[in-house]
């Protein structure tokens, strides 16, 4: 299964890049994880933020294939337990469709990206830095893959 992580922002701390790369390496057999970074648009004020989000949204949409299942990370989205997410990922795997998870920039995701997404997912009711969301998402994908494979990584 091909899984892509599409994230706004290109200059992450070394620890973020290392953690995402580590989970991607661990996932390579079960589900190849590919990170695609979308450059953050310039923001200079209130109206510019809306233009920036729209610009980022256009670049995100251009990366999505017509039959690709898109998941937008959104604070108002659905929440999962680890086992529910594992079951969901297993069903997605069975579909055979490519899968992308989308992380927006500091002002969120454009309405067009949210409309294109088949699922809006909230990792938590807490607010996290966007860099940390990359790591959390990669880890949860790895954890779900280990649950599906019957490995003892997850202990409820």
HUNORLIN-V202719 format. One line per field, one symbol per residue. ss: DSSP state (@ for helix, = for strand, . for the rest). A space follows every 50 residues. Layout:
# HUNORLIN-V202719
ss: ???
This chain:
# HUNORLIN-V202719
ss: .=======.....@@@@@@@@@@@@@@....=======.......@@@@@ @@@@@@@@@@@@@.....==========...@@@@@@@@@@@@@@...== ===.=..=..@@@@@@..===........@@@@@@@@@@@@@@@@@@@@. ......
